[in-house]
Amino acid sequence: MSSSINWTALSVFIFFFLLITVMGFAASRWQSQGSKGSALDEWGLGGRRFGTWITWFLVGGDFYTAYTIIAVPALVYAVGAYGFFALPYTIIVYPIVFAIMPKLWQVAHKNGHVTAGDVVYASYNSRPLELAVAVTGVLATMPYIALQLVGMEVVIKALGLQGEIPLFAAFVILALYTYSAGLRAPALIAFVKDLMIYIVVLTAVIVVPMKVGGYGAVFHAAAEGYKAKGSGSLTLAPGQFLPYASLALGSALAAFMYPHTLTSIFAAKSPNTIRKNAIYLPLYTLLLALIAMLGYMAYAAHIKVSAPNQVVPALFQSLFPSWFTGFAFAAIAIGALVPAAVMSIGAANLFTRNFWKAYVNPQVTHTGQAKVAKIVSLLIKLGALAFIVFVPTQYAINLQLLGGLWILQTLPSVVFGLFCKRLGGRALLLGWIAGLAYGTWTVFADGIKPVHTVAGLTAYTGLWALALNIIVVVVAQLVLGKKAQSVPAQA
């Protein structure tokens, strides 16, 4: 990629970045109904008033991030068809959302719960289990935020801007409008972000094949490219079937355990809003399929990069005019701001409700909770920024892999209680410990790989860990016996 500044692309990039900055600060008055975000419900959940379309853009904004646009084509470019596992994952996840999330929303709305930790504590009367869910959520979210900044950093450097100052500036903007407007800021910006990304991707999948000789040429060039480097292919090898399917299933089960996706769900105004979103959200899967195709197109465009993450920026710089490249890069950068804002809010809610209120100041008011959450959201974003600046990117990628495994181990605690009243907090905590310890140890023992072989079957390590987690829960429940009493709703 060029290291000189493309002024036309940079000007377009700055224009749209300033546009969404203004929207971010203006969002504090949007749908506030005079409350001005004084309570955690207002700041951290947008007043629980988001309808179908706002929720659609907000959840979609969580799923289809800057790193998705950078990493999915990069993975397809590097390994071929295996990189498409994100497609079945986003198909599997929506029936899960339709079946489970409306029930979870009803429990949260009825009792004023803000986080998964609130739900768990109220269900099992177990502070240790509540803390385990909260700590897992925060730890799993940190590398996720860092990867959004990685996606932003890739396009900033592709514009010719070197050094960390542009990234610092983007961080300050993100931090300030999130502090000011809370969840309303990413919800409002998500409209613009998704419109821009749809324009960019649809244009790319029409224009790039036209310039390189059609889709036949795209697939032929990709097949020849994989053959030349001796790895990857257009189709899965038989030995990849189970790892591919298990990665998709495990990722789908984990997706809505993350604090940011649960935050978007709890912010919906009704369970029907969530059900309608489960019906409409697969439209994003079509977009993701088109995004993944950019990895194949890079071969037809003869893109040569030193790292797969540079494929998408290099593709746009090679085939599109500067003004459109600036527009595309702005879409990707804004695609980092929306999920990073929601992630930091979700993690801050967890800290405030399930650590600060539980252990430090049980009498803290709603306004006090909002103040704590705002400060913590700043610290979380600052931590993610420091991670990107001072730690090699590969560590963030590795931790994100572990984060998915960790958050998957909270599924029994958060979801099982909705359908089974016989489980107790101690059994679920033992299962969480077993799944987390086994999964983490296995990933490191395998050299930071997402799959592990058990009894001749190679599958996603997170699913193996979840299976152990559930077995331990069942056995422990049989041994320990009676379920603990639930507790009244938290203020």
Disulfide bonds with the S-S distance in Angstrom:
none
